[in-house]
Amino acid sequence: MKRSMTWLGEAVIAAAIVAATVALALPAAPRVPPGAPAAGLAADPVPEPAAEPSFVRASATPPQIAALFGWKELRPAPSPQAARPAPSKPAPPRLKVVGFVESDTGTVSWIFKDLQTGTVISLAPGATNRGWTLVEVLDQEFRLAFQGTTHTIPRSK
């Protein structure tokens, strides 16, 4: 027991010597009280507050801040004249030209295939078949009417 007490005392003395040596070996930073400027350090340039509040610029406008919280600015309803429908792409032709047939009298009947139903329609100019009417035959296209709408079918070469 006597040896352990001696060993414990020597260990405490050795730890105190090591701690004092480390404390002396490290450079010490100057102690500065809070709020006092440090002697060797340059002070951060802080802009002085404006003399009048009218010169202070807000970082965001009130509507921008309100938008962060979900508020939306009310906008007047668009006038019916200003609203224009978006340009729509023309629908693909529903009919395809298959060919033509000429009768003994010289009347030409054009043969079309309805791509949606798969039926074949024979039309002479001005004639109606299955709701389709051949309105006009041009050099590059056919004009047909179906349920009040006019369809343009390109002429195949």
Secondary structure as GFF3:
##gff-version 3
##sequence-region A 1 157
A	DSSP	alpha_helix	2	25	.	.	.	ID=ss1
A	DSSP	three_ten_helix	53	55	.	.	.	ID=ss2
A	DSSP	alpha_helix	62	68	.	.	.	ID=ss3
A	DSSP	beta_strand	95	102	.	.	.	ID=ss4
A	DSSP	beta_strand	108	114	.	.	.	ID=ss5
A	DSSP	beta_strand	120	123	.	.	.	ID=ss6
A	DSSP	beta_strand	128	129	.	.	.	ID=ss7
A	DSSP	beta_strand	132	137	.	.	.	ID=ss8
A	DSSP	beta_strand	141	146	.	.	.	ID=ss9
A	DSSP	beta_strand	149	154	.	.	.	ID=ss10
###
